[in-house]
Amino acid sequence: MINTAMQRLDRSVRLMGPFVVSIILVMLSALPVYVPGYGQIAVEVGLVTVFYWAIYRPDLFPVVAAFALGLWQDILVGSPIGLHALTLLLVNWAIVSQRTFFHGKAFGVIWWSFSLVAVVAAVLSWTVVCVLNMTFISPVAVLFQTLLTIGAFPFMAWFLARVQHAILRPIDTDV
């Protein structure tokens, strides 16, 4: 009986793995780095994690998780509340709705698709911020942030794949 309870607890904790890892990565990305201008071009970690989990484990990263992660990122980085939440919700919806396209595709196709999503998300975020501030904001920082995020995607995808295999694979075999 205790063994069964422990197995259920272990399974529950591992099922929360994608969300918890995403929260931790967003927190790490929001840590102050004493490099001038870094905050404006920091990697959009939330975007990477939502994109990854929407393709590979949408059952473990529902819409509510994307929304909560976006709100958490808004709070941590000081962006308008709801900006990242909206962006991550739209990304989650778009990728989950096209999930069958990604099955069996080479990593290059996944990376190219992420690049398109990152550019659209950046333009959306930049437009919303310009409208909210009622002024034109130079898109240079957004461009650099997008390029940095696209460049970091392979490394983050590799890390998330290791997390998926280390934490989540045993869940599938526990049944």
N, C-alpha and C positions, 0 to 999 in steps of 0.2 A: 504494500500500500504506500509506504514512504517512497519506495523506488519509483512507483508510478507517478506520484506527486512531483518528484524531482525531475522525472522525464518531461512532464508537462511544463514545469517551470523552465527547464532548459530549452524546450521547444519554443515557448512563448518569448523568451529572451532573444533567441536566435531569429525569430520572425520579425522582431523589431530592429534587427541589425541594420538594414539599409537606411532606415530613418535616423537611427542613432549615429551611424557613421556620417551621414550627411550633415547632421546638426554639428557634430564635432569638427568636420572639415570647414563648415561655414564659420564656426567660432575661430578656428585657427587662421582662416583667411582674413578675419577682421581684427586680428591682433595688431597693435600699433607697430609699424616698421618705420624706423627713423631714416627714411629715404625721401627726400623732397618729391612731392607729387605722386608717391606710390599709391595712396588711397584712391586717387582718381583712376588709376589704371590696374588695380588689383584684379586678379583672375576671378571670373564669375563662377565660383565653385558650385553654388546652388544650381546654376544652369547645367553644368556638367553632370552633377549627380542625378538631377531629375531626368535629363536626357538618357543617361545610362540605365537607370532603374526602370524607366518607362519602356525601354526596349527589352531588357533581360529579365526583370522581375516586377512587372506592374502589379502582380498579385500582392507583393509585399511593400509596395510604395503607392498607395492610393492617392486620389485627388486631394484628400484632406491632408496628407503628408506633404504634398507639394505646396499647398496653401500655407500650412504652418511653417514650413521651411522658409518660404518667401517672407512671411511676416517676421520671423526671427531674423532673417538677413536684413530686412528694412530697419528693424530696431537696432541691430548691431552696427550697421554702417551709417546710419543717420539719413537714409534716403526717405522720400515721402512714404508714409505708411500705406501699404497696398501696392506699391510699384513692383517690387519683386514678386509679391504674392500673385498679382495679375499675370506677370510675365511667365512665372513658373507654372501657373495653372494652364495658360495657353500652350506652353511647350508640352506639358504633360498630355493635354488633350490631343494635340497634333500628333505626337509620337505614338501614343497608344492607338489612335485611330489608324495609323499607318504601320503598325507593328509588323504585320505579315510581310511587308516589303523588306524589312531588315533581316528576316530569318535567312540564314545561310549566305549572307552577303559578306564580301571581303571587308577587312578593316578599313581599307581606303574609301569604300563607299560609305561606311558609317562615319568616318572622319569628315568626308566631303559633305554629308548630310548635316552633321553637327555644325560645320562651318556656315552653311546656309541658315540654319536655325539661329546660330549666334549672331549673325549679321542682322537678321530680321528682329530678334529680341533687342539688340542694341539700338536699332533705328526706332523701334517702338518706345523703348525706355527714354531715349534722347528726346523724342517728340513729346512724350508726356511731360518730361521735366521742363522743356521749353514752354509748353502751354501753361503749366502750373505757375511758372515764374514770369510768364508773359514777356519773355525776352528771348532773343536768339543766343544760344550758348554754343560756343565753339565745339564742333564735333571731333576735334583732334584727340582729346583724351578718350572719348568713346571709341574712336578708331584704334588707338593703341591698346585699350583694354580688350577690345574684340580680338585683335591679332594675338595678344598675349594669351587670351583664353583659348583660342583655336590652337595655338602652339602647345599649350599645356594639356590639351585633351588626351593625347596618346598616353602620357604618363599617368594622368588621373584615371583613365579607363583601365590601364594595366593594374593600378592599385585597387580599383573597385572590383575588377575581375578576381584578384587574389582574395579580397574580402568575401566575394560571393562564393568562391570555391572553399575557402577555409571555414566560413561560418554557416553558409546556407545549404551547401550540398548535403551535409549529414541530415538535415531536416527531411529531405526527399526520401532518404533511405530508412528513416525511423518508423515510417508508417507500416 
